[in-house]
Amino acid sequence: MENGGNGVVTLLFTEEELREISGVKRCDDYVEVMCGCTSHRYGDAVARLRVFSSGELEITCECTPGCTEDKLTPSAFEKHSGRETARKWKNNVWIIVNGDKVPVVKTPLLKYYNKSLKHAISQNGKACHRDEFLRCTKCNKARRFRLRSKEECRTYHDALANVHWNCSCIPYDKFSCDDEEERASRRVYRGCSRSPTCKGCTTCVCFGCEICRFSDCSCQTCSDFTKNAKG
């Protein structure tokens, strides 16, 4: 067992939970393990996964010696690796357990991530974020973003901040500007549990929760939420 920099042993996971997992490193506020994602075309992309007690998951890619991609969400790493069937990172991102590649969802490593989602749901009564749309800066077509999980919320959050966002940036369902735009008659359905064609209500419009705000983001909205949450 390793000590953190201040000499305090991190006990996020028991010895039993981590015993057969390869590349374990314990630090002050997180546990780091070896992970990866396999593309049929490009092969294995190896990386380091950091698991924080807050539920945050952070990946530093080591696919090539010169790769500079770090602080990736699992879904962003999944896309970076070239995985063909993206949007299923819990099954596609693997951990080495007893010498075998095991989907991260089948390991204990997601227990804090799952707890953070449950906590957000209990705090808000119901974790409901309606679908949002963003227009491509190249073709001007509106693309739908479903916000049912923290990863999906992060994808939309980062896309909204990207002034050059375009269809090819979507990390799932390989989109291009040549794809048809969703019909206007379908765009009125935004996923509200109260009313299918709701234009925005207290049930489906969230003003900030642990699912759609991010402690590692420096934007004013996330910074204010994190500061108020700590206060």
N, C-alpha and C positions, 0 to 999 in steps of 0.2 A: 504494500500500500504506500502511495506517495503522499507527501505533505504539500500543502499549498505554500505560496511564497511567505506567508506570515506564520508558518508552522502549524496551522490548524488543519487537521485532517478532514477532508471533505467526505461526508457520509450520505451523499445523494442516493447511492445504491449500496447494497450489501455485497460482501465478498462473494456470496453464493450467486447473486444476480450477474456479476461481472466475470466470474471465474473462467468461463470458456470463451469469452469474447477477446478477440485479438487487438493488440495495440492500445490497451487502456492506459490513460494518463489522468490522474486525479489532480485537480487544481483548486484554488480557493473557492470559486463559485460555480464550477462546472466540471463535467467529466468529458474527456475527449477519447474517441475511439476511431479506429480505421473503418472507413466505409467505401462504397463504390456504387457505380451504376453501369450496366452493360448495354451497349448498343450492338445490334447485329452487324452494323456496317463498320463501326469504329472500334469495337471491342470494349474492354473495361476502362472506365475512368475511375481512378483511385483518388480518395480524398480523406479528410479528417472531419469528423462530425463532433461538434461541441453541444452538449446537452446541459442546459441551465435549469436551476430549480424553479425559475419563473415560467418554464414551459417553452422558452425560446429555443430554437434549433438553428445552429449556424454551421455552415460547411465551408471549409477551405479546400479548394480543388488542387490536386497534385497530378493531373492527367498527363502533363508534360513538365519538364524541368523549368520551362519559362512561363508557365501559366500563372497569371496574377489574379485569378478570380478567387475572392475570399468573401466571407460574410454573406454567403449565398443562402437563400432559403432552400429547403429540400426540393421544392418544385422548380426553382431556378437552376439548381444543380442538375436535376433530371433533364431539363432542356439543354443545358450546356454540354452534357455528356453525349447528346445526339440520340437519346433514347427515342425509338420510333413510336411507342405507345405511351406518350406522356400523359400527365394528369393523374397518374396513379403512383405517386412517389412512395407511399407507404409500402407498396409491394415491389416497386422497381429499385429503390435504394436498398442496398444490402449491407449486412455486417458479417464479418467473418466470425463464426461461432464453431468452435471445435474443428476448425479447418474447412468448414463449408460456408458457402454464401447463403445467408438467411435473410429474408425480407425484414426490414427494421420493425415492421408491425408485429412480427412474431417474437420480438425480444422485449425485455423490460424497459428499453430506453425511451419509450414514448409515454411512460406513466405520468411525468410532469406535464407534458404537452396535453395529454388527455384531461388531466386535472384542471389545467388553465381554461380549457374550453368549457368544462362543466361549471367552473366558478363563474365564468362570464355569463353563462346561461342563467345561473341562479341569481346573479346580480341584476340581470335585466328582465327576469321573468321568462323571457323567450328570446333566444338569440336569432333575431330575424332582421336581415338586411336585404332590402329589395335589390333586384338586378339593376345595374347601371349600364349606360351606353357611352361609348367614346368614339369620336370620329377620327378616321385615319387622316394624317396630314398629307398623304399622297393622293388617295382616291376620294376622300371625303365621305366614305361609307361608314355608317354607324355599326359598331360591333358590340355585342352583348358581353357583359361581365357578370357572372353569377357569384354572389358573395355569401356562400354557405359555410365557408371555413376560413381560418386565419390565413392560410396560404392564398386562397382566392381573393381575400380582402387585400393582402399585400400586393398581389399582382395588379389589381386595379389601382391601388394607392400609388405604386411606382409608375404605372402607365400614365396616370393623371399628372404626375410631376414631370413627365418626359415631353418636352415641347416638340420633339421630333417623332413622337410615337406613330407607328404605322402598323398595318395588318401583319407584317412578318414578325412583329415583336410578341405576338400572342404565344405564350408558352405551351399551348395545347392545341389540338385539332388543327394542325398545319394550315394556316390561313394565308391567302395572298390577296392582293387587290383585285385579282380576276374573279374571286368568289362573289356570288350574288349577295346583295345586302338583304338583311331580314325584312320581310314585308312590314309595312306600317301597321297593318291589322294585327300582327303578332307582337309588335313592340309595346303595345298597350298592356300586355301581360307581364308584370314585373315581379311576381312571386310573393305578393302580400297574402298572408294567411287570412286576413279579414275580408278582403275583396279582391278578386282576380285582376280587375282593371283599375285598382286603386291608383291615384295620382300622387300619393304620399300622405301617410298618417303616422300617428305615434306607434303603431304596431310595426311598420316596416321601415321607418326612417330612424336611423340611429345617429345620435349626436356624440358618440364616442364610447367605446367599451374596450375590453382587453382583446377582443377579436379583431377590431378594425383600427386599433392604435398600436404603435410599435416603439418599444423603448430604445431600439437601436437606430431609429430614424431621427434626423436632426431638424425636420420641418417644424414650423411653429405649432401646428395643430397637435402633432405627436408629443412635442416637447411640453406643451401646456398640459396635456392630459397626463403625462408621466409625472410631472411636477405636482399636479393636484392630487393624483392617486397616492403619491408618497406622503403628501401633507395630510 
